[in-house]
Amino acid sequence: MQPLIECRAARLTDAPTYRRYEAECGAAGLPLYQVAQFGSTQWLQELLAHANGLHLPPGYLPTTTYFALEGEALLATLRLRHGDKPSHPPVAWLYRLRDHPTRRGEGAARILLG
């Protein structure tokens, strides 16, 4: 039986799991995570604040971060922007989708998008 993949909005209690994910992605050469791993709990707090429209640069829309988790393993992340602005249609839209470099092709991103 294959382990269950849980997809849900990120939580602050996910900080240890997110820290491991960032370290592994950084070690695999993904530049965003090479920088983020130096303050991953604070980075996660900022991502959670963005969902509430806080700490956003001028003109940015609120963005919710979702995780695909398999037990304590973070398989993929998805960031979804909410709202609209003149240059974009009035819909929620995908901002960023990243999967764990060693878990690509296993369907976590497809599950997050489903």
Secondary structure as UniProt FT lines:
FT   STRAND          6..9
FT   HELIX           12..14
FT   HELIX           15..27
FT   TURN            28..29
FT   HELIX           31..36
FT   HELIX           37..39
FT   HELIX           40..51
FT   TURN            52..53
FT   TURN            58..59
FT   STRAND          63..70
FT   TURN            71..72
FT   STRAND          73..81
FT   TURN            86..87
FT   STRAND          93..99
FT   TURN            101..102
FT   TURN            104..105
FT   HELIX           108..113
//
